[in-house]
């Protein structure tokens, strides 16, 4: 009992710092965007990019490149502090150099993806101004589907290695759980989570023929077969009930609303700031601030729907493996991942895409009683 209380206190302290980092990061992001615009740095960057590139779209590329580099330098100390926090609480196995190279790979991918979407934004602002928000939302949807297909085969392998599962008991557990769930995923792999983290997880990733069921080696190593089955049943429920597609549709709808509200707000703000052309490159920080604000406003709605989906998957898992096995798995995941089992209500509403561990365990008990 004393050890359990110490674990919960440790998790509370850890997550209090994680929440502080998250909100401070949001605040710093807005501060950076406001400063870079009103200090004149954005105008200088845009002017320099034009002088070097001589034409609009190459200048946009250079501007965004400089912008992303400046932003990374600006928030790198906070990212490093977050990495050190994981080390302090014995959740990370990663060396600093490995962390840095992962960050670099992630930044390169983020820049490429952002360049495509932001380039599309400015093309539409220049050529189809009246409907940019609608067309960009469709581009975002198709881009999301494209990335979802690529993720298992091209993106995840940049950070983790796939391995065939050698443990026969685990292979049998996977086959048995799939049979009970009436779901088949052809490609099942173990991934080397332990190289970088002590946390455990499993997931069905990707869409279409490239989807894969991945299981962290930490999960295989540290969990019992029955606990692994509980985690697998939960993940297979997402696939069985098309939860990934539902989230893609929801997120695309919210993006459409976000772009529409940005369009309305930008017209008035640009008029007040004296910006004549909405596609003026120097005004990019204004668009970024608006995206930040409206994305944050919609976040609780996205998370609420996600929590509903996760609860449906929990119900399915309890029905497949039983109440006790599911609760044991949740307790083990909570310990392994140092979860905040009962965060403040406002934190849950704003940030949690899953029910809290306490809610999941209580829900399993209720479902277990009903199914007796």
PASE-276906 format. One record per residue (C-alpha): residue in three letters; x, y, z. Coordinates in Angstrom, 2 decimals, padded with zeros to 5 digits. Example, Ala and Ser with C-alpha at 12.3 -4.5 7.8 and 13.67 -1.06 7.14 Angstrom:
["Ala"; [012.30; -004.50; 007.80]]
["Ser"; [013.67; -001.06; 007.14]]
This chain:
["Unk"; [000.00; 000.00; 000.00]]
["Unk"; [002.83; 002.38; 000.90]]
["Unk"; [004.68; 001.48; -002.31]]
["Unk"; [001.51; 002.12; -004.35]]
["Unk"; [001.05; 005.52; -002.72]]
["Unk"; [004.66; 006.41; -003.46]]
["Unk"; [004.13; 005.41; -007.11]]
["Unk"; [001.03; 007.60; -007.36]]
["Unk"; [002.82; 010.55; -005.72]]
["Unk"; [005.73; 010.12; -008.11]]
["Unk"; [003.34; 010.08; -011.09]]
["Unk"; [001.54; 013.20; -009.82]]
["Unk"; [004.84; 015.09; -009.52]]
["Unk"; [005.97; 013.93; -012.95]]
["Unk"; [002.71; 014.91; -014.66]]
["Unk"; [002.50; 018.25; -012.89]]
["Unk"; [005.80; 019.11; -014.59]]
["Unk"; [004.61; 017.64; -017.92]]
["Unk"; [001.43; 019.76; -017.85]]
["Unk"; [003.47; 022.85; -016.99]]
["Unk"; [005.82; 022.20; -019.92]]
["Unk"; [002.90; 021.68; -022.29]]
["Unk"; [001.08; 024.91; -021.42]]
["Unk"; [004.30; 026.90; -021.23]]
["Unk"; [005.20; 025.56; -024.69]]
["Unk"; [001.84; 026.75; -026.06]]
["Unk"; [002.37; 030.16; -024.48]]
["Unk"; [005.91; 030.43; -025.86]]
["Unk"; [004.66; 029.44; -029.33]]
["Unk"; [002.18; 032.33; -029.39]]
["Unk"; [004.77; 034.71; -027.94]]
["Unk"; [007.24; 033.70; -030.64]]
["Unk"; [004.71; 034.30; -033.44]]
["Unk"; [003.62; 037.68; -032.05]]
["Unk"; [007.19; 038.81; -031.49]]
["Unk"; [008.46; 037.75; -034.89]]
["Unk"; [005.68; 039.70; -036.60]]
["Unk"; [005.50; 042.90; -034.53]]
["Unk"; [009.27; 043.19; -034.10]]
["Unk"; [009.63; 043.40; -037.88]]
["Unk"; [011.66; 040.19; -038.08]]
["Unk"; [009.04; 038.55; -040.29]]
["Unk"; [009.16; 041.48; -042.74]]
["Unk"; [012.96; 041.34; -042.82]]
["Unk"; [012.85; 037.59; -043.45]]
["Unk"; [010.32; 038.02; -046.25]]
["Unk"; [012.34; 040.83; -047.85]]
["Unk"; [015.59; 038.89; -047.64]]
["Unk"; [013.93; 035.80; -049.11]]
["Unk"; [012.62; 037.83; -052.05]]
["Unk"; [016.03; 039.34; -052.72]]
["Unk"; [017.68; 035.92; -052.73]]
["Unk"; [015.02; 033.95; -054.61]]
["Unk"; [013.72; 036.67; -056.97]]
["Unk"; [010.22; 035.13; -057.24]]
["Unk"; [007.26; 034.36; -054.97]]
["Unk"; [007.27; 030.61; -054.32]]
["Unk"; [011.05; 030.15; -053.95]]
["Unk"; [010.91; 033.14; -051.59]]
["Unk"; [008.12; 031.45; -049.63]]
["Unk"; [010.28; 028.32; -049.34]]
["Unk"; [013.26; 030.32; -048.01]]
["Unk"; [011.05; 032.29; -045.61]]
["Unk"; [009.55; 029.11; -044.14]]
["Unk"; [012.98; 027.48; -043.88]]
["Unk"; [014.37; 030.45; -041.91]]
["Unk"; [011.17; 030.61; -039.86]]
["Unk"; [011.33; 026.93; -038.86]]
["Unk"; [015.02; 027.18; -037.96]]
["Unk"; [014.41; 030.24; -035.77]]
["Unk"; [011.46; 028.57; -034.06]]
["Unk"; [013.43; 025.40; -033.34]]
["Unk"; [016.28; 027.42; -031.81]]
["Unk"; [013.71; 029.34; -029.76]]
["Unk"; [012.03; 026.31; -028.19]]
["Unk"; [014.94; 023.83; -028.17]]
["Unk"; [015.76; 024.44; -024.47]]
["Unk"; [012.21; 023.51; -023.48]]
["Unk"; [012.30; 020.36; -025.62]]
["Unk"; [015.61; 019.36; -024.06]]
["Unk"; [014.22; 019.97; -020.58]]
["Unk"; [011.31; 017.66; -021.42]]
["Unk"; [013.80; 014.98; -022.53]]
["Unk"; [015.77; 015.39; -019.29]]
["Unk"; [012.52; 015.02; -017.34]]
["Unk"; [011.93; 011.61; -018.96]]
["Unk"; [015.46; 010.59; -017.93]]
["Unk"; [014.96; 011.89; -014.40]]
["Unk"; [011.90; 009.70; -013.89]]
["Unk"; [013.58; 006.65; -015.49]]
["Unk"; [011.18; 006.55; -018.44]]
["Unk"; [013.74; 007.05; -021.19]]
["Unk"; [016.57; 004.75; -022.27]]
["Unk"; [017.69; 007.14; -025.00]]
["Unk"; [021.07; 008.83; -025.18]]
["Unk"; [021.21; 012.57; -025.83]]
["Unk"; [022.74; 012.16; -029.30]]
["Unk"; [020.06; 009.64; -030.31]]
["Unk"; [017.36; 012.01; -029.01]]
["Unk"; [018.85; 014.86; -031.02]]
["Unk"; [018.93; 012.84; -034.25]]
["Unk"; [015.32; 011.75; -033.71]]
["Unk"; [014.40; 015.40; -033.23]]
["Unk"; [016.26; 016.30; -036.43]]
["Unk"; [014.47; 013.58; -038.42]]
["Unk"; [011.14; 014.68; -036.98]]
["Unk"; [011.87; 018.31; -037.86]]
["Unk"; [012.78; 017.45; -041.45]]
["Unk"; [009.55; 015.49; -041.88]]
["Unk"; [007.53; 018.25; -040.22]]
["Unk"; [009.08; 020.86; -042.47]]
["Unk"; [008.34; 018.85; -045.62]]
["Unk"; [004.73; 018.24; -044.58]]
["Unk"; [004.26; 021.84; -043.48]]
["Unk"; [005.80; 023.12; -046.68]]
["Unk"; [003.24; 021.18; -048.73]]
["Unk"; [000.27; 022.44; -046.72]]
["Unk"; [001.48; 026.02; -046.30]]
["Unk"; [002.50; 026.17; -049.96]]
["Unk"; [-001.01; 025.00; -050.86]]
["Unk"; [-002.44; 027.69; -048.56]]
["Unk"; [-000.54; 030.50; -050.30]]
["Unk"; [-001.28; 029.16; -053.76]]
["Unk"; [-004.99; 029.19; -052.93]]
["Unk"; [-004.78; 032.63; -051.31]]
["Unk"; [-003.26; 033.97; -054.51]]
["Unk"; [-005.51; 032.19; -057.00]]
["Unk"; [-008.78; 031.09; -055.38]]
["Unk"; [-009.03; 033.45; -052.42]]
["Unk"; [-012.80; 033.12; -051.94]]
["Unk"; [-012.66; 029.35; -051.33]]
["Unk"; [-009.16; 028.76; -049.96]]
["Unk"; [-010.46; 027.43; -046.62]]
["Unk"; [-012.69; 024.83; -048.30]]
["Unk"; [-010.11; 023.63; -050.83]]
["Unk"; [-007.31; 023.54; -048.26]]
["Unk"; [-009.48; 021.38; -045.99]]
["Unk"; [-009.87; 018.86; -048.84]]
["Unk"; [-006.11; 018.96; -049.46]]
["Unk"; [-005.57; 018.34; -045.75]]
["Unk"; [-007.92; 015.34; -045.85]]
["Unk"; [-006.19; 013.73; -048.84]]
["Unk"; [-002.78; 014.49; -047.35]]
["Unk"; [-003.84; 012.86; -044.05]]
["Unk"; [-004.94; 009.72; -045.90]]
["Unk"; [-001.67; 009.68; -047.85]]
["Unk"; [000.44; 009.99; -044.68]]
["Unk"; [-001.66; 007.35; -042.91]]
["Unk"; [-000.83; 004.90; -045.67]]
["Unk"; [002.87; 005.83; -045.64]]
["Unk"; [003.30; 005.87; -041.86]]
["Unk"; [003.78; 002.13; -041.22]]
["Unk"; [006.18; 001.52; -044.12]]
["Unk"; [008.20; 004.73; -044.45]]
["Unk"; [007.86; 006.97; -041.39]]
["Unk"; [007.79; 004.74; -038.30]]
["Unk"; [010.86; 002.73; -039.48]]
["Unk"; [012.86; 005.97; -039.33]]
["Unk"; [012.49; 005.84; -035.55]]
["Unk"; [011.92; 002.18; -034.61]]
["Unk"; [012.85; -001.18; -036.10]]
["Unk"; [010.34; -003.90; -036.90]]
["Unk"; [011.10; -007.43; -035.73]]
["Unk"; [009.30; -010.72; -036.15]]
["Unk"; [007.77; -011.94; -032.91]]
["Unk"; [009.79; -014.89; -031.60]]
["Unk"; [007.86; -015.60; -028.41]]
["Unk"; [005.54; -018.52; -029.21]]
["Unk"; [003.22; -017.80; -026.29]]
["Unk"; [002.73; -014.24; -027.52]]
["Unk"; [002.15; -015.42; -031.10]]
["Unk"; [-000.50; -017.83; -029.85]]
["Unk"; [-002.07; -015.06; -027.75]]
["Unk"; [-002.27; -012.81; -030.81]]
["Unk"; [-003.91; -015.54; -032.89]]
["Unk"; [-006.37; -016.37; -030.12]]
["Unk"; [-007.30; -012.72; -029.52]]
["Unk"; [-007.82; -012.10; -033.23]]
["Unk"; [-010.04; -015.19; -033.44]]
["Unk"; [-012.18; -014.06; -030.49]]
["Unk"; [-012.35; -010.52; -031.85]]
["Unk"; [-013.20; -011.83; -035.34]]
["Unk"; [-010.51; -009.57; -036.77]]
["Unk"; [-007.48; -010.44; -038.87]]
["Unk"; [-004.43; -008.21; -039.35]]
["Unk"; [-001.94; -009.97; -041.59]]
["Unk"; [001.17; -007.98; -040.67]]
["Unk"; [002.07; -008.22; -036.97]]
["Unk"; [005.42; -006.99; -035.70]]
["Unk"; [007.35; -006.34; -032.53]]
["Unk"; [009.07; -002.94; -032.41]]
["Unk"; [012.13; -002.03; -030.38]]
["Unk"; [010.60; 000.48; -027.93]]
["Unk"; [013.16; -000.52; -025.30]]
["Unk"; [015.96; 001.22; -027.22]]
["Unk"; [014.41; 004.57; -026.36]]
["Unk"; [011.79; 004.23; -023.64]]
["Unk"; [010.64; 002.06; -020.76]]
["Unk"; [007.00; 002.65; -021.71]]
["Unk"; [004.78; -000.02; -023.25]]
["Unk"; [002.18; 000.14; -025.98]]
["Unk"; [000.56; -001.59; -028.94]]
["Unk"; [-001.40; -000.21; -031.90]]
["Unk"; [-002.96; -000.94; -035.25]]
["Unk"; [-001.37; 001.63; -037.54]]
["Unk"; [-001.98; 002.68; -041.12]]
["Unk"; [-004.99; 002.30; -043.38]]
["Unk"; [-005.68; 000.09; -046.37]]
["Unk"; [-003.40; -002.80; -047.31]]
["Unk"; [-000.39; -001.34; -045.47]]
["Unk"; [-001.95; -001.48; -041.98]]
["Unk"; [000.04; -003.28; -039.30]]
["Unk"; [-000.40; -004.42; -035.72]]
["Unk"; [002.68; -003.37; -033.75]]
["Unk"; [003.56; -004.49; -030.22]]
["Unk"; [006.28; -002.88; -028.14]]
["Unk"; [008.99; -005.24; -026.97]]
["Unk"; [008.52; -003.81; -023.46]]
["Unk"; [004.92; -005.04; -023.54]]
["Unk"; [006.02; -008.52; -024.55]]
["Unk"; [008.81; -008.60; -021.98]]
["Unk"; [007.06; -007.13; -018.94]]
["Unk"; [003.39; -008.12; -019.22]]
["Unk"; [001.67; -011.45; -018.67]]
["Unk"; [000.00; -013.19; -021.61]]
["Unk"; [-003.47; -012.31; -020.28]]
["Unk"; [-002.49; -008.64; -019.91]]
["Unk"; [-001.11; -008.63; -023.44]]
["Unk"; [-004.40; -010.07; -024.69]]
["Unk"; [-006.31; -007.25; -022.97]]
["Unk"; [-004.16; -004.59; -024.68]]
["Unk"; [-004.42; -006.35; -028.05]]
["Unk"; [-008.23; -006.68; -027.81]]
["Unk"; [-008.49; -002.95; -027.16]]
["Unk"; [-006.36; -002.12; -030.20]]
["Unk"; [-008.17; -004.59; -032.44]]
["Unk"; [-011.47; -002.94; -031.48]]
["Unk"; [-010.23; 000.29; -033.09]]
["Unk"; [-009.74; -001.58; -036.34]]
["Unk"; [-012.94; -003.66; -036.09]]
["Unk"; [-015.15; -000.60; -035.57]]
["Unk"; [-013.35; 001.73; -038.01]]
["Unk"; [-012.32; 004.14; -035.25]]
["Unk"; [-009.35; 005.40; -037.26]]
["Unk"; [-011.64; 006.44; -040.11]]
["Unk"; [-014.07; 008.09; -037.71]]
["Unk"; [-011.25; 010.16; -036.20]]
["Unk"; [-009.96; 011.13; -039.64]]
["Unk"; [-013.44; 012.35; -040.61]]
["Unk"; [-013.87; 014.23; -037.32]]
["Unk"; [-010.43; 015.85; -037.52]]
["Unk"; [-011.01; 016.86; -041.15]]
["Unk"; [-014.35; 018.44; -040.23]]
["Unk"; [-012.71; 020.38; -037.41]]
["Unk"; [-009.94; 021.48; -039.75]]
["Unk"; [-012.59; 022.75; -042.18]]
["Unk"; [-014.22; 024.80; -039.39]]
["Unk"; [-010.79; 026.02; -038.25]]
["Unk"; [-009.85; 027.24; -041.73]]
["Unk"; [-013.27; 028.87; -042.18]]
["Unk"; [-012.94; 030.79; -038.89]]
["Unk"; [-009.37; 031.73; -039.80]]
["Unk"; [-010.67; 033.18; -043.06]]
["Unk"; [-013.24; 035.32; -041.25]]
["Unk"; [-010.78; 036.49; -038.59]]
["Unk"; [-007.90; 037.13; -040.99]]
["Unk"; [-009.87; 039.60; -043.12]]
["Unk"; [-010.55; 041.87; -040.13]]
["Unk"; [-007.11; 041.49; -038.56]]
["Unk"; [-005.28; 042.17; -041.81]]
["Unk"; [-007.38; 045.30; -042.32]]
["Unk"; [-006.50; 046.57; -038.83]]
["Unk"; [-002.80; 045.81; -039.36]]
["Unk"; [-002.80; 047.52; -042.75]]
["Unk"; [-001.83; 044.41; -044.70]]
["Unk"; [-003.14; 044.85; -048.24]]
["Unk"; [-002.52; 041.33; -049.60]]
["Unk"; [-003.69; 038.36; -047.55]]
["Unk"; [-001.03; 036.27; -049.31]]
["Unk"; [001.79; 038.58; -048.19]]
["Unk"; [004.51; 036.23; -046.92]]
["Unk"; [005.44; 038.43; -043.99]]
["Unk"; [001.92; 037.93; -042.55]]
["Unk"; [002.41; 034.17; -042.08]]
["Unk"; [002.75; 034.49; -038.26]]
["Unk"; [-000.77; 035.94; -038.15]]
["Unk"; [-002.17; 032.85; -039.86]]
["Unk"; [-000.14; 030.67; -037.51]]
["Unk"; [-001.51; 032.43; -034.40]]
["Unk"; [-005.07; 032.02; -035.67]]
["Unk"; [-004.44; 028.33; -036.31]]
["Unk"; [-003.05; 027.95; -032.78]]
["Unk"; [-006.06; 029.66; -031.21]]
["Unk"; [-008.82; 027.86; -033.10]]
["Unk"; [-007.07; 024.48; -032.81]]
["Unk"; [-006.92; 024.93; -029.04]]
["Unk"; [-010.60; 025.91; -028.92]]
["Unk"; [-011.64; 022.74; -030.78]]
["Unk"; [-009.26; 020.44; -028.88]]
["Unk"; [-011.75; 019.55; -026.07]]
["Unk"; [-014.33; 018.43; -028.65]]
["Unk"; [-011.80; 016.24; -030.44]]
["Unk"; [-010.65; 014.73; -027.16]]
["Unk"; [-014.21; 014.11; -025.96]]
["Unk"; [-015.01; 012.07; -029.06]]
["Unk"; [-011.68; 010.26; -028.82]]
["Unk"; [-012.41; 009.32; -025.18]]
["Unk"; [-015.79; 007.92; -026.28]]
["Unk"; [-014.06; 005.76; -028.90]]
["Unk"; [-011.47; 004.58; -026.39]]
["Unk"; [-014.22; 003.62; -023.95]]
["Unk"; [-015.92; 001.58; -026.68]]
["Unk"; [-012.61; -000.21; -027.26]]
["Unk"; [-012.29; -000.83; -023.51]]
["Unk"; [-015.78; -002.37; -023.46]]
["Unk"; [-014.80; -004.69; -026.28]]
["Unk"; [-011.59; -005.69; -024.50]]
["Unk"; [-013.45; -006.51; -021.27]]
["Unk"; [-015.91; -008.63; -023.24]]
["Unk"; [-013.08; -010.52; -024.94]]
["Unk"; [-010.66; -011.11; -022.05]]
["Unk"; [-012.70; -010.45; -018.91]]
["Unk"; [-012.80; -007.74; -016.28]]
["Unk"; [-009.90; -008.90; -014.11]]
["Unk"; [-007.43; -009.31; -016.96]]
["Unk"; [-008.31; -005.87; -018.32]]
["Unk"; [-007.92; -004.21; -014.92]]
["Unk"; [-004.56; -005.93; -014.37]]
["Unk"; [-003.40; -004.65; -017.77]]
["Unk"; [-004.48; -001.08; -016.93]]
["Unk"; [-002.72; -001.20; -013.58]]
["Unk"; [000.45; -002.51; -015.21]]
["Unk"; [000.31; 000.11; -017.98]]
["Unk"; [-000.20; 002.80; -015.35]]
["Unk"; [002.89; 001.66; -013.47]]
["Unk"; [005.07; 001.14; -016.55]]
["Unk"; [004.10; 004.49; -018.15]]
["Unk"; [003.92; 006.43; -014.86]]
["Unk"; [000.36; 007.51; -015.70]]
["Unk"; [-001.59; 010.15; -013.83]]
["Unk"; [-004.49; 007.90; -012.84]]
["Unk"; [-006.79; 010.75; -011.82]]
["Unk"; [-005.76; 014.13; -013.32]]
["Unk"; [-007.61; 017.40; -012.63]]
["Unk"; [-010.91; 017.64; -014.51]]
["Unk"; [-009.86; 020.64; -016.64]]
["Unk"; [-006.66; 018.86; -017.66]]
["Unk"; [-008.63; 015.79; -018.72]]
["Unk"; [-011.07; 017.90; -020.77]]
["Unk"; [-008.30; 019.83; -022.52]]
["Unk"; [-005.61; 017.21; -023.05]]
["Unk"; [-006.79; 013.63; -022.60]]
["Unk"; [-007.68; 011.63; -025.70]]
["Unk"; [-008.21; 008.56; -023.45]]
["Unk"; [-010.26; 008.17; -020.30]]
["Unk"; [-008.13; 008.33; -017.19]]
["Unk"; [-006.80; 005.06; -015.78]]
["Unk"; [-009.15; 005.40; -012.81]]
["Unk"; [-012.12; 005.85; -015.15]]
["Unk"; [-011.07; 002.89; -017.28]]
["Unk"; [-010.76; 000.59; -014.29]]
["Unk"; [-014.10; 001.70; -012.81]]
["Unk"; [-015.74; 001.29; -016.22]]
["Unk"; [-014.36; -002.24; -016.52]]
["Unk"; [-015.76; -003.11; -013.09]]
["Unk"; [-019.22; -001.86; -014.12]]
["Unk"; [-019.10; -003.73; -017.43]]
["Unk"; [-017.85; -006.83; -015.65]]
["Unk"; [-020.78; -006.76; -013.24]]
["Unk"; [-023.29; -006.32; -016.07]]
["Unk"; [-021.89; -009.27; -018.02]]
["Unk"; [-021.99; -011.76; -015.14]]
